[in-house]
Amino acid sequence: AKGEPFEIKAELTKRPKTKKEAEAFLENCRTANFSIENITIRPAKKTPAAPFTTSTLQQESARRLGYTVSQTMMIAQRLYESGKITYMRTDSVNLSNYAVESCKKVITSTMGKQYLKTRQFTTKTKGAQEAHEAIRPTYMEKQSTEGTVQEQKLYDLIWKRAVASQMAEAELEKTTVVIGMDNDTENKFTLTGEVVKFDGFLHVYKEFYDDEQEQENESRLLPPLKEGQILEHEKITAIERFTQHPARYTEAGLVRKLEELGIGRPSTYAPTISTVQQREYVEKGDREGKEHTYKFLVLTKNGTITDTIQTEKTGSEKAKLFPTDIGIVVNDFLTAYFPNILDYNFTADVEKEFDDVAGGEKQWTTLMRDFYASFHLSVESILATKSEHKVGERILGIEPKTGKSVSVKIGRFGPVIQIGTADDEEKPRFSQFKKGLSLETITLEEALDAFKLPRTLGDFEDKTVIVGIGPFGPYVKHNSKYVSVPKDTDPLVISLEEAVNLINNKREVEKQKLIKNFPEEPELEVRNGKYGPYIAYKGTNYKIPKNLIPKELELSTIMEIIHQQNEKGTTPRRKKYAAKKK
């Protein structure tokens, strides 16, 4: 090639299955001459997406703005209530004639007639009712809106999507280059690139890619090339790749799946996802990937082949939905005993039957009677079935010291580890799960570690210091007072010195909360609280009038305040701890 040298990246169309095949191919490439065999240039068009439905708005705002499903609906609700957008719970992709005409005016006046192409879309969603128009700004000529930053961003997204839906297609030129070898007619390298000839709707609404690699491939610009052109390889790499498990759902991805399966309506997507998280069947979080090794072969420019083992971390998950132990157990139970109701088609079929009721084709009483008759029998049958196997129970092994069985199961307050059984003479011992452990993966060693607590660390101020673990996590106990152990500190290895530091740190915090106390009334304190200073006396809190300075309060004044508030019945809440129902 004439002029400055350039670099292009091409990929082999047929992938080697083994390391032996890859080595043989690289060996062949050593003596090969590379040239461009074919260049195919074809025009292509990109069509704008339909205006937003509830589902697509939730998905796109999650991808572009990072909003959760419930957050998107809350912001959209505020925009709707203030008259800025149309109703936000809809499965329709249609725009009214008024909206289409408004889009026409906006597009022609701001961008020109060449950008205009009106159209109506057809929904492909299973069981869509299309009772409302697609989500769009109430007044299309208003490109922006007032309000919070979040409201402005969501409005901008809705406006751009609605306007783009009535704009011309983007015109592209896609180029595919095939590179051949003079000593191998079977294997070919290919590379692709594209050039935007007319941006069309992309002028307003840029395409968004979940896959960065896809975006890189689509936007790659190619240098001037011609058939028969001789190329030199800089380096040729062969990288070992492994099959990845399917990615877990994000909130937006779960919405898309619910819509595909016909489960629920636009108004139920966000509440459904919020409910399974509130009930702790599912938790949203991040997971670090696992590090593994892979083989890496490189043919350099001077003809040397290097063979190395490299490491990488794969499978990391960010802001994904993970089933909890309780969620897995509940799902297994329902799937085993109510398979027809847990079937994906059940909800969709019921939705159709409800539509028939709404259309006057079926009686709702008949529908409910038919369902309940079989459902009631199933419930009665399951209640009558006595299973010796506890919910989610798994036997891990035997405790070496006592010879008793070690098991895990779901208890009243979540997953628990148990040593012994109810049939033993001694009562079984129980322990909570450490964070990060699950019913399915916990080992015998990890379970036994949980019973190493509580443990005595030593004495401080003539009182014993104990570290243990409770319902809210690990703690240090000293003189009947508790201090939480930080998440980054392992309670199994914490030292007495570290525990004393935690105790002293808590005391310092408590001192800052105390404004004033009275030796003659040990149960009386003036304290700093979350909502300002207050009086604490015999387990009850009292407000301090705004015209008084807390530090200057005398005992007689405080007692008068307490007396007045008790007489008026304005005494604030006394702390109460209600027992949980069995």
FIVO-69479 format. One line per field, with one value per residue (C-alpha): residue number from 1; x, y, z; residue in three letters. Coordinates in Angstrom, 1 decimal. Example, Ala and Ser with C-alpha at 12.3 -4.5 7.8 and 13.67 -1.06 7.14 Angstrom:
# FIVO-69479
nr = 1|2
east = 12.3|13.7
north = -4.5|-1.1
up = 7.8|7.1
rest = Ala|Ser
# end
This chain:
# FIVO-69479
nr = 1|2|3|4|5|6|7|8|9|10|11|12|13|14|15|16|17|18|19|20|21|22|23|24|25|26|27|28|29|30|31|32|33|34|35|36|37|38|39|40|41|42|43|44|45|46|47|48|49|50|51|52|53|54|55|56|57|58|59|60|61|62|63|64|65|66|67|68|69|70|71|72|73|74|75|76|77|78|79|80|81|82|83|84|85|86|87|88|89|90|91|92|93|94|95|96|97|98|99|100|101|102|103|104|105|106|107|108|109|110|111|112|113|114|115|116|117|118|119|120|121|122|123|124|125|126|127|128|129|130|131|132|133|134|135|136|137|138|139|140|141|142|143|144|145|146|147|148|149|150|151|152|153|154|155|156|157|158|159|160|161|162|163|164|165|166|167|168|169|170|171|172|173|174|175|176|177|178|179|180|181|182|183|184|185|186|187|188|189|190|191|192|193|194|195|196|197|198|199|200|201|202|203|204|205|206|207|208|209|210|211|212|213|214|215|216|217|218|219|220|221|222|223|224|225|226|227|228|229|230|231|232|233|234|235|236|237|238|239|240|241|242|243|244|245|246|247|248|249|250|251|252|253|254|255|256|257|258|259|260|261|262|263|264|265|266|267|268|269|270|271|272|273|274|275|276|277|278|279|280|281|282|283|284|285|286|287|288|289|290|291|292|293|294|295|296|297|298|299|300|301|302|303|304|305|306|307|308|309|310|311|312|313|314|315|316|317|318|319|320|321|322|323|324|325|326|327|328|329|330|331|332|333|334|335|336|337|338|339|340|341|342|343|344|345|346|347|348|349|350|351|352|353|354|355|356|357|358|359|360|361|362|363|364|365|366|367|368|369|370|371|372|373|374|375|376|377|378|379|380|381|382|383|384|385|386|387|388|389|390|391|392|393|394|395|396|397|398|399|400|401|402|403|404|405|406|407|408|409|410|411|412|413|414|415|416|417|418|419|420|421|422|423|424|425|426|427|428|429|430|431|432|433|434|435|436|437|438|439|440|441|442|443|444|445|446|447|448|449|450|451|452|453|454|455|456|457|458|459|460|461|462|463|464|465|466|467|468|469|470|471|472|473|474|475|476|477|478|479|480|481|482|483|484|485|486|487|488|489|490|491|492|493|494|495|496|497|498|499|500|501|502|503|504|505|506|507|508|509|510|511|512|513|514|515|516|517|518|519|520|521|522|523|524|525|526|527|528|529|530|531|532|533|534|535|536|537|538|539|540|541|542|543|544|545|546|547|548|549|550|551|552|553|554|555|556|557|558|559|560|561|562|563|564|565|566|567|568|569|570|571|572|573|574|575|576|577|578|579|580|581|582
east = 0.0|1.1|1.4|1.3|0.9|-2.4|-3.6|-6.8|-8.2|-9.7|-11.1|-10.9|-14.3|-13.7|-12.6|-10.1|-11.6|-8.4|-5.0|-3.4|-5.6|-4.7|-0.9|-1.2|-3.0|-0.4|2.4|0.8|0.5|4.3|4.9|1.6|1.1|-2.1|-4.2|-7.7|-9.8|-13.1|-14.7|-18.4|-20.1|-23.8|-26.3|-28.2|-30.9|-31.6|-35.2|-36.1|-37.6|-41.3|-42.3|-42.0|-44.3|-44.1|-41.8|-39.4|-39.2|-38.2|-35.6|-34.1|-34.0|-32.1|-29.6|-29.1|-29.8|-29.2|-32.6|-34.3|-37.7|-39.6|-37.6|-38.5|-42.2|-42.0|-40.4|-42.8|-45.7|-44.6|-44.2|-47.7|-49.3|-47.8|-49.2|-45.8|-46.3|-49.1|-50.2|-47.1|-48.8|-49.4|-48.5|-49.4|-46.8|-49.3|-49.3|-52.4|-52.9|-52.4|-49.0|-47.9|-48.8|-46.9|-43.9|-44.1|-43.9|-41.0|-38.9|-39.5|-38.9|-35.7|-34.1|-35.7|-38.2|-35.5|-35.6|-39.3|-41.1|-44.2|-45.3|-47.5|-46.2|-47.8|-47.3|-45.9|-46.4|-48.3|-51.8|-51.3|-54.6|-53.4|-55.9|-53.7|-51.5|-47.7|-45.7|-44.8|-44.6|-47.9|-46.6|-44.1|-42.8|-41.4|-38.0|-37.1|-38.9|-38.5|-38.2|-35.5|-32.5|-34.0|-37.3|-35.4|-33.4|-36.4|-38.4|-35.5|-35.4|-39.1|-39.1|-36.2|-37.7|-41.1|-39.7|-37.2|-40.1|-41.4|-38.0|-36.4|-34.3|-30.5|-28.7|-25.5|-22.9|-21.6|-18.3|-17.2|-13.6|-12.4|-8.7|-7.2|-4.0|-2.0|-1.3|-4.8|-8.0|-10.3|-9.6|-10.5|-10.2|-13.0|-13.5|-16.5|-17.1|-19.8|-20.1|-23.2|-24.3|-27.4|-27.9|-31.8|-33.3|-29.8|-29.5|-31.8|-31.7|-28.4|-28.5|-27.5|-25.7|-25.5|-22.5|-19.4|-17.8|-20.9|-20.7|-17.0|-17.7|-20.6|-18.8|-15.4|-14.1|-12.0|-9.1|-9.1|-8.7|-8.8|-9.1|-5.8|-4.0|-1.1|-1.2|1.4|0.5|1.6|0.6|-1.9|-3.3|-5.2|-7.0|-8.7|-12.3|-14.8|-18.6|-20.2|-23.3|-26.4|-26.2|-28.5|-31.4|-31.2|-34.4|-34.8|-34.0|-36.6|-39.3|-38.5|-38.8|-42.1|-43.5|-42.3|-44.0|-47.2|-46.9|-48.6|-49.5|-47.6|-49.0|-47.7|-44.1|-42.5|-44.6|-43.8|-40.1|-40.2|-42.3|-39.9|-37.1|-39.0|-39.9|-36.3|-37.0|-34.5|-31.7|-30.1|-26.3|-22.9|-20.8|-17.1|-16.0|-13.9|-10.2|-9.2|-6.3|-6.4|-4.0|-2.7|-0.8|0.8|2.5|4.7|5.9|9.3|7.6|8.0|5.1|4.9|2.8|1.8|-0.7|-2.6|-5.2|-8.5|-11.5|-14.9|-18.5|-18.6|-22.2|-23.2|-26.7|-28.1|-31.0|-30.0|-32.4|-32.0|-32.1|-35.7|-36.6|-35.1|-36.9|-40.2|-39.9|-38.9|-41.9|-44.4|-43.0|-43.3|-46.9|-48.5|-46.8|-49.9|-50.0|-46.2|-46.3|-45.4|-48.5|-50.9|-50.8|-51.1|-54.1|-55.8|-55.2|-56.9|-59.9|-60.1|-60.2|-63.1|-64.9|-64.3|-65.8|-68.9|-68.0|-67.5|-69.0|-66.4|-68.2|-68.0|-64.3|-63.5|-65.6|-63.9|-60.4|-61.1|-62.6|-59.4|-57.1|-58.8|-58.5|-54.7|-54.2|-56.1|-54.2|-50.8|-51.8|-52.7|-49.3|-46.8|-43.2|-40.3|-38.0|-37.8|-38.0|-34.7|-33.0|-29.6|-27.5|-23.8|-22.1|-21.2|-19.6|-16.4|-16.6|-20.2|-20.9|-24.2|-25.5|-24.9|-27.6|-28.9|-32.5|-34.9|-36.0|-38.6|-36.2|-34.2|-31.5|-30.0|-27.3|-28.3|-26.2|-28.2|-31.9|-35.1|-34.9|-31.6|-31.5|-29.8|-31.5|-30.1|-27.7|-28.4|-26.4|-27.1|-25.5|-22.5|-23.0|-22.1|-23.0|-26.0|-27.9|-26.8|-23.1|-22.2|-19.7|-19.4|-16.3|-18.0|-21.0|-18.8|-17.0|-20.3|-20.3|-16.9|-18.9|-19.5|-15.9|-14.3|-11.5|-10.4|-11.2|-11.5|-12.2|-12.8|-15.6|-15.5|-15.3|-17.2|-17.6|-20.6|-23.0|-26.7|-29.6|-28.0|-24.5|-21.4|-21.0|-18.8|-20.4|-19.0|-20.7|-24.1|-23.6|-23.2|-21.0|-21.4|-18.3|-17.4|-18.1|-14.4|-13.4|-13.7|-15.3|-13.4|-10.0|-10.7|-8.4|-9.1|-7.2|-9.5|-12.6|-11.5|-11.0|-14.6|-15.9|-14.1|-15.1|-18.8|-18.3|-17.0|-20.0|-22.3|-20.6|-21.2|-24.9|-25.1|-25.7|-26.4|-27.2|-28.1|-26.5|-29.7|-31.8|-29.7|-32.4|-32.7|-30.6|-30.7|-29.5|-28.8|-31.0|-31.6|-34.1|-32.5|-32.1|-34.6|-35.2|-34.9|-36.5|-37.3|-37.4|-39.6|-38.5|-39.9|-39.7|-37.7|-39.6|-37.9|-37.5|-35.2|-31.5|-30.8|-27.4|-28.9|-31.8|-32.1|-33.5|-36.7|-37.4|-37.0|-39.3|-41.9|-41.6|-42.1|-45.1|-46.8|-46.3|-47.6|-50.7|-51.4|-50.9|-48.2|-45.6|-43.7|-43.5|-42.0|-39.8|-41.6|-40.5|-43.5|-43.0|-43.2|-46.2|-45.6
north = 0.0|3.5|6.3|5.7|2.1|1.3|-1.4|-3.4|-6.2|-9.3|-12.5|-16.1|-17.3|-20.9|-21.3|-24.0|-26.5|-27.6|-26.2|-28.7|-27.2|-23.7|-24.5|-26.1|-23.1|-20.6|-22.8|-22.5|-18.7|-18.4|-19.0|-17.6|-14.5|-12.6|-10.6|-9.1|-11.6|-9.8|-6.5|-6.3|-2.9|-2.9|-0.2|-0.7|1.1|1.4|1.9|3.9|2.0|2.5|5.1|3.9|1.4|0.9|-2.1|-0.4|2.8|0.8|-1.1|1.9|4.1|1.3|1.0|4.6|6.4|3.6|3.9|1.0|-0.2|1.3|4.5|5.0|4.6|7.0|9.7|9.0|9.3|12.8|13.8|12.5|14.2|17.5|17.1|16.7|13.2|10.9|8.0|5.9|2.4|1.3|-1.6|0.4|1.7|3.9|7.7|9.7|11.8|14.9|13.6|12.6|16.1|17.7|15.6|16.6|20.3|19.8|17.7|19.9|23.2|22.1|19.5|19.8|17.7|15.2|14.0|13.4|10.0|9.4|5.9|3.9|0.8|-2.5|-4.1|-7.7|-8.1|-11.2|-10.3|-6.5|-4.5|-1.2|0.7|3.8|5.7|5.2|7.2|10.6|14.3|16.0|18.8|17.7|21.2|21.3|19.7|20.0|20.5|21.9|19.8|17.6|16.4|12.9|14.2|16.2|13.2|10.9|13.5|14.1|10.3|10.1|13.2|11.9|8.4|9.8|12.3|9.7|7.3|9.7|10.4|8.9|5.8|6.1|5.2|3.3|1.7|-1.7|-3.1|-6.7|-7.6|-11.2|-11.9|-15.1|-17.0|-18.4|-21.7|-22.3|-22.0|-23.1|-20.6|-16.9|-13.8|-11.3|-7.8|-5.4|-1.7|0.8|4.4|6.6|8.3|9.9|10.0|10.2|9.4|8.9|12.7|12.7|9.2|7.4|3.6|2.0|-1.2|-3.6|-5.3|-3.0|-5.3|-5.0|-1.2|-1.3|-3.6|-1.5|1.8|0.6|2.8|1.1|2.7|2.7|-1.0|-2.8|-6.4|-8.1|-5.8|-7.6|-7.4|-8.2|-9.7|-7.8|-10.6|-13.4|-14.6|-17.7|-17.3|-20.1|-19.3|-21.1|-21.3|-18.8|-19.5|-17.4|-14.0|-13.3|-10.9|-7.2|-5.5|-4.3|-7.7|-9.3|-6.8|-7.8|-11.5|-11.0|-9.1|-11.8|-14.5|-12.5|-12.4|-9.4|-6.0|-2.7|-1.7|-4.8|-5.1|-2.7|-3.9|-7.5|-6.9|-4.7|-7.3|-10.3|-8.1|-6.8|-10.4|-11.4|-14.1|-12.2|-9.7|-7.2|-7.1|-7.5|-10.7|-10.9|-13.1|-16.1|-16.1|-18.8|-19.6|-19.8|-20.7|-17.8|-18.4|-15.6|-15.6|-12.6|-10.6|-12.3|-15.8|-16.8|-18.6|-18.1|-20.3|-18.8|-19.4|-16.2|-15.4|-13.5|-12.9|-13.8|-14.1|-10.9|-9.6|-6.0|-4.9|-8.4|-10.2|-13.3|-15.8|-16.1|-19.4|-18.6|-17.8|-21.1|-23.2|-21.4|-21.8|-25.5|-26.1|-24.3|-26.0|-29.4|-29.0|-26.4|-27.0|-25.8|-22.5|-22.0|-22.7|-19.6|-19.9|-19.9|-16.1|-15.4|-17.8|-16.2|-12.7|-13.9|-15.2|-11.9|-10.2|-12.5|-11.5|-7.8|-8.5|-10.2|-13.6|-15.3|-14.9|-14.1|-16.1|-19.3|-18.6|-18.2|-21.3|-23.5|-22.4|-22.6|-26.0|-27.7|-25.3|-25.9|-29.7|-29.3|-27.2|-29.6|-32.6|-30.9|-29.9|-33.5|-34.7|-35.1|-34.9|-35.9|-33.8|-30.2|-27.3|-26.8|-29.3|-30.7|-33.0|-31.9|-34.6|-35.4|-33.2|-34.9|-34.0|-35.4|-37.6|-35.7|-34.8|-31.3|-30.0|-26.7|-25.7|-22.8|-21.8|-19.2|-16.4|-17.6|-20.2|-21.9|-24.4|-27.2|-29.7|-32.6|-33.5|-33.2|-36.9|-36.5|-36.3|-32.9|-30.0|-29.3|-26.3|-23.6|-20.9|-18.2|-18.2|-15.9|-13.5|-14.9|-18.5|-20.3|-23.5|-25.0|-24.3|-24.3|-27.0|-29.0|-27.0|-23.7|-24.9|-26.0|-22.6|-20.9|-22.8|-21.4|-18.4|-17.0|-17.0|-15.3|-12.8|-11.9|-9.2|-5.5|-3.3|-6.5|-7.5|-10.4|-9.5|-11.9|-12.0|-13.7|-13.6|-12.7|-12.0|-8.7|-10.0|-10.4|-8.3|-7.7|-7.9|-6.2|-5.3|-6.2|-3.7|-4.7|-3.2|-4.3|-5.8|-4.1|-6.0|-6.1|-7.8|-11.5|-12.4|-15.7|-13.9|-10.6|-9.9|-8.4|-5.2|-4.7|-5.4|-2.9|-0.3|-0.9|-0.5|2.7|4.1|3.5|5.2|8.3|8.3|8.0|10.9|13.1|12.2|13.1|16.9|16.8|14.4|14.7|12.6|13.0|11.6|8.8|7.9|11.4|12.7|15.5|13.9|14.7|12.6|12.1|14.9|17.2|17.4|15.7|14.6|10.9|9.8|6.3|4.8|7.6|10.5|14.1|17.1|20.2|23.5|25.4|28.6|26.7|26.0|22.3|22.8|25.4|23.4|23.0|19.9|21.7|23.0|19.5|17.9|20.6|19.9|16.1|16.8|19.1|16.7|13.8|15.7|16.9|13.4|14.5|12.1|10.7|7.0|4.7|2.0|-1.2|-4.6|-6.6|-10.4|-11.9|-14.1|-17.8
up = 0.0|-0.7|1.9|5.6|6.9|8.6|11.0|10.6|12.8|11.1|12.6|11.4|10.2|11.3|14.8|15.8|18.3|20.0|20.8|18.4|15.5|16.5|16.6|13.2|11.7|13.2|11.8|8.4|8.7|9.1|5.4|4.1|2.0|2.8|0.3|0.0|-1.9|-1.8|-0.8|-0.5|-0.1|0.5|1.5|4.7|6.7|10.4|11.4|14.5|17.5|18.4|21.1|24.6|26.3|30.1|29.5|27.0|29.1|32.2|30.1|28.4|31.5|33.3|30.5|29.8|33.1|35.6|37.1|38.8|37.5|40.5|40.3|36.7|37.4|40.3|38.2|35.3|37.7|38.7|35.1|34.3|37.3|36.3|32.8|31.0|29.6|28.7|30.9|31.7|32.2|28.7|26.3|23.1|20.6|18.8|18.7|18.2|15.0|17.1|18.3|14.8|13.4|16.3|15.6|11.9|12.8|15.3|12.8|9.7|11.6|13.4|11.1|7.7|5.6|4.6|8.2|8.3|7.8|9.7|10.6|13.0|14.8|15.6|19.0|19.1|22.8|23.9|25.3|24.8|25.4|23.9|26.0|26.1|23.7|23.8|26.3|24.8|25.9|26.2|24.0|21.5|20.9|24.4|24.0|27.7|31.0|34.4|37.5|39.2|37.3|37.2|35.8|33.1|32.1|31.8|29.9|27.5|26.8|26.2|23.9|21.8|21.4|20.4|17.9|16.5|15.8|13.2|11.5|8.4|8.5|8.9|5.7|6.1|3.9|5.3|4.1|4.4|3.6|3.0|3.5|2.0|2.3|-0.7|1.0|2.5|0.5|3.3|6.1|5.6|7.7|7.6|8.9|8.8|9.1|8.4|7.4|8.1|4.8|6.3|10.0|9.9|13.3|14.7|14.6|17.7|19.2|19.2|19.2|22.6|22.8|25.7|24.1|23.8|21.3|19.1|19.2|18.3|15.3|14.1|14.2|12.9|10.1|7.4|5.5|1.6|0.5|-2.9|-4.0|-4.6|-2.1|-0.4|3.4|6.1|9.4|12.5|14.9|14.9|18.2|19.3|22.6|24.5|25.3|27.6|27.5|29.9|31.9|31.0|32.5|35.5|35.0|35.6|36.6|33.1|31.6|33.9|32.7|29.1|29.9|31.8|28.8|26.4|28.4|28.8|32.6|34.1|32.7|32.5|35.8|37.6|36.3|38.9|41.9|41.1|41.0|44.2|46.0|45.5|46.8|49.8|50.8|50.4|47.7|45.5|46.3|43.9|44.1|42.6|42.3|41.6|38.7|39.1|38.1|35.7|33.4|29.6|26.8|24.7|21.4|19.4|16.0|15.9|12.9|12.8|12.7|16.3|18.0|21.8|24.0|27.4|30.2|31.2|33.8|33.6|35.7|34.1|35.2|37.2|37.7|38.5|39.7|39.0|40.7|42.7|44.3|48.1|50.0|51.0|47.4|46.1|48.8|48.2|44.4|44.7|47.0|44.8|41.6|43.2|44.5|42.2|38.8|36.9|38.6|38.4|34.6|32.6|30.5|33.5|34.1|30.3|30.0|33.1|31.5|28.3|30.4|32.2|28.8|27.9|31.1|30.2|26.8|28.2|26.8|30.2|33.7|36.4|39.0|36.8|36.2|39.9|40.9|38.3|39.5|43.2|43.1|41.8|43.7|47.1|46.6|45.9|49.1|51.2|49.8|50.4|54.0|54.7|53.4|56.2|55.0|57.3|55.1|56.5|54.2|52.4|54.7|53.7|55.8|55.7|57.8|61.4|64.1|65.1|68.8|69.5|66.5|65.9|62.5|61.1|58.8|57.3|56.7|56.5|60.0|61.2|60.7|57.7|57.0|60.1|60.8|63.2|65.2|66.5|66.0|68.0|68.9|70.8|74.6|74.4|72.6|69.1|68.8|66.2|64.5|61.9|58.5|57.9|55.0|51.7|52.5|51.1|51.7|48.4|48.7|52.4|53.4|56.7|57.6|57.1|59.1|62.1|62.0|62.9|66.2|67.2|68.4|71.0|72.2|75.2|74.3|77.9|80.5|80.2|83.2|85.3|82.9|80.4|76.7|74.4|70.6|69.2|66.3|66.3|63.9|62.9|62.5|64.7|67.9|70.9|74.3|77.4|80.7|79.2|76.3|72.6|69.9|66.2|64.6|61.3|58.0|57.2|60.5|60.9|64.4|64.4|64.5|66.2|69.1|72.6|71.6|68.6|70.6|73.3|70.5|69.3|72.8|73.4|70.0|70.8|74.2|72.4|70.1|73.1|74.9|71.9|72.2|75.9|76.5|80.2|83.1|86.8|89.6|91.7|88.8|87.3|84.8|83.5|80.5|78.0|74.7|71.1|68.7|65.0|65.0|67.6|71.4|73.6|77.2|78.1|81.4|82.6|79.1|77.6|75.4|75.8|73.4|74.5|73.7|70.9|73.1|75.6|75.3|76.1|77.8|80.2|81.4|85.2|86.8|88.0|84.5|83.0|85.5|84.8|81.1|81.7|84.0|81.5|78.6|80.6|81.6|78.0|76.7|74.2|75.5|72.5|71.8|74.4|72.9|72.7|71.2|70.2|70.1|66.6|65.9|65.7
rest = Ala|Lys|Gly|Glu|Pro|Phe|Glu|Ile|Lys|Ala|Glu|Leu|Thr|Lys|Arg|Pro|Lys|Thr|Lys|Lys|Glu|Ala|Glu|Ala|Phe|Leu|Glu|Asn|Cys|Arg|Thr|Ala|Asn|Phe|Ser|Ile|Glu|Asn|Ile|Thr|Ile|Arg|Pro|Ala|Lys|Lys|Thr|Pro|Ala|Ala|Pro|Phe|Thr|Thr|Ser|Thr|Leu|Gln|Gln|Glu|Ser|Ala|Arg|Arg|Leu|Gly|Tyr|Thr|Val|Ser|Gln|Thr|Met|Met|Ile|Ala|Gln|Arg|Leu|Tyr|Glu|Ser|Gly|Lys|Ile|Thr|Tyr|Met|Arg|Thr|Asp|Ser|Val|Asn|Leu|Ser|Asn|Tyr|Ala|Val|Glu|Ser|Cys|Lys|Lys|Val|Ile|Thr|Ser|Thr|Met|Gly|Lys|Gln|Tyr|Leu|Lys|Thr|Arg|Gln|Phe|Thr|Thr|Lys|Thr|Lys|Gly|Ala|Gln|Glu|Ala|His|Glu|Ala|Ile|Arg|Pro|Thr|Tyr|Met|Glu|Lys|Gln|Ser|Thr|Glu|Gly|Thr|Val|Gln|Glu|Gln|Lys|Leu|Tyr|Asp|Leu|Ile|Trp|Lys|Arg|Ala|Val|Ala|Ser|Gln|Met|Ala|Glu|Ala|Glu|Leu|Glu|Lys|Thr|Thr|Val|Val|Ile|Gly|Met|Asp|Asn|Asp|Thr|Glu|Asn|Lys|Phe|Thr|Leu|Thr|Gly|Glu|Val|Val|Lys|Phe|Asp|Gly|Phe|Leu|His|Val|Tyr|Lys|Glu|Phe|Tyr|Asp|Asp|Glu|Gln|Glu|Gln|Glu|Asn|Glu|Ser|Arg|Leu|Leu|Pro|Pro|Leu|Lys|Glu|Gly|Gln|Ile|Leu|Glu|His|Glu|Lys|Ile|Thr|Ala|Ile|Glu|Arg|Phe|Thr|Gln|His|Pro|Ala|Arg|Tyr|Thr|Glu|Ala|Gly|Leu|Val|Arg|Lys|Leu|Glu|Glu|Leu|Gly|Ile|Gly|Arg|Pro|Ser|Thr|Tyr|Ala|Pro|Thr|Ile|Ser|Thr|Val|Gln|Gln|Arg|Glu|Tyr|Val|Glu|Lys|Gly|Asp|Arg|Glu|Gly|Lys|Glu|His|Thr|Tyr|Lys|Phe|Leu|Val|Leu|Thr|Lys|Asn|Gly|Thr|Ile|Thr|Asp|Thr|Ile|Gln|Thr|Glu|Lys|Thr|Gly|Ser|Glu|Lys|Ala|Lys|Leu|Phe|Pro|Thr|Asp|Ile|Gly|Ile|Val|Val|Asn|Asp|Phe|Leu|Thr|Ala|Tyr|Phe|Pro|Asn|Ile|Leu|Asp|Tyr|Asn|Phe|Thr|Ala|Asp|Val|Glu|Lys|Glu|Phe|Asp|Asp|Val|Ala|Gly|Gly|Glu|Lys|Gln|Trp|Thr|Thr|Leu|Met|Arg|Asp|Phe|Tyr|Ala|Ser|Phe|His|Leu|Ser|Val|Glu|Ser|Ile|Leu|Ala|Thr|Lys|Ser|Glu|His|Lys|Val|Gly|Glu|Arg|Ile|Leu|Gly|Ile|Glu|Pro|Lys|Thr|Gly|Lys|Ser|Val|Ser|Val|Lys|Ile|Gly|Arg|Phe|Gly|Pro|Val|Ile|Gln|Ile|Gly|Thr|Ala|Asp|Asp|Glu|Glu|Lys|Pro|Arg|Phe|Ser|Gln|Phe|Lys|Lys|Gly|Leu|Ser|Leu|Glu|Thr|Ile|Thr|Leu|Glu|Glu|Ala|Leu|Asp|Ala|Phe|Lys|Leu|Pro|Arg|Thr|Leu|Gly|Asp|Phe|Glu|Asp|Lys|Thr|Val|Ile|Val|Gly|Ile|Gly|Pro|Phe|Gly|Pro|Tyr|Val|Lys|His|Asn|Ser|Lys|Tyr|Val|Ser|Val|Pro|Lys|Asp|Thr|Asp|Pro|Leu|Val|Ile|Ser|Leu|Glu|Glu|Ala|Val|Asn|Leu|Ile|Asn|Asn|Lys|Arg|Glu|Val|Glu|Lys|Gln|Lys|Leu|Ile|Lys|Asn|Phe|Pro|Glu|Glu|Pro|Glu|Leu|Glu|Val|Arg|Asn|Gly|Lys|Tyr|Gly|Pro|Tyr|Ile|Ala|Tyr|Lys|Gly|Thr|Asn|Tyr|Lys|Ile|Pro|Lys|Asn|Leu|Ile|Pro|Lys|Glu|Leu|Glu|Leu|Ser|Thr|Ile|Met|Glu|Ile|Ile|His|Gln|Gln|Asn|Glu|Lys|Gly|Thr|Thr|Pro|Arg|Arg|Lys|Lys|Tyr|Ala|Ala|Lys|Lys|Lys
# end
